Amino acid sequence: MTKLDAEINSDIIDFEEILEVMVAVLNQKWGLSCLSIPKKRLTTLPVKLVDLNAGAREMTVDSQGAKLAIGTHFFRAHRGGMSYTFKTRLIQKVGDKDSTDENPYYQFTYPNLIRFSQYRDSVRIDLDDWKDIQVSFFTEDAIQLQGEVVDISATGAKIKFEGDFDAKAGRSNSIADCQLQLPDGSLVLTRTQILGVVYDESKDVSYVRCRYLDLNQSDEKCLELLIDERADELDHAKLEGLM
């Protein structure tokens, strides 16, 4: 078992393990982004890894038409619940011999360190510093309960309700309809399965963990965009740690 398999959060510094990551990015077509922080705001530029030269410790990136300056750049490679953040130096711009278009290719040095994070099931984001996501929860007995999301992922959410949830919902809390109002005003509608309820009697609030059921593609995309936005903010913090 390699360090790549065993660790949940770690820094990868061994060259062979770094090469293992880069080969996976290339062969399995992982998502790859070039990250920059103009005026302290993180921006993400989708790019594509097109070639590796292990002997020269160089990699070639298709910038998808964007212009990149010589110097240090930051990248995020991601697939499923795995995220790799690293910095590397742009060596030169090179042409694409197999294409007639003018999209530039760029050669970079291999990273000396990759910051690796793996999530157990799916990326789950904490919403403490976000605008509230309001929730309308409808039980099978037509009882409506209002709450707000504490954290959220592409597969489920943790929702805070005032009072004792079980006492209010009765026996109809196994499956319910849920309406999430996202920070941009869009709505996500889904049926949910209750996975657990914790009632904090001292604060008179309940925390309900639920899983989405039958989420449509449009709503799933809205949640993915929300999670990507938060993931970019987390990457911002990682980049500061790599500087």
Secondary structure by P-SEA (a helix, b strand, c coil): ccccccccbbbbccaaaaaaaaaaaaccccbbbbbbbcccbbbbbbbbbccccccccbbbbccccccccccbbbbbbbcccbbbbbbbbbcbbbbcccccccbbbbbbccccccbbbbbcccbbbbccccccbbbbbbccccbbbbbbbcccccccbbbbbcccccccccccccbbbbbbbccccbbbbbbbbbccccccccccbbbbbbbbccccaaaaaaaaaaaaaaaaaaaaaaaaaac
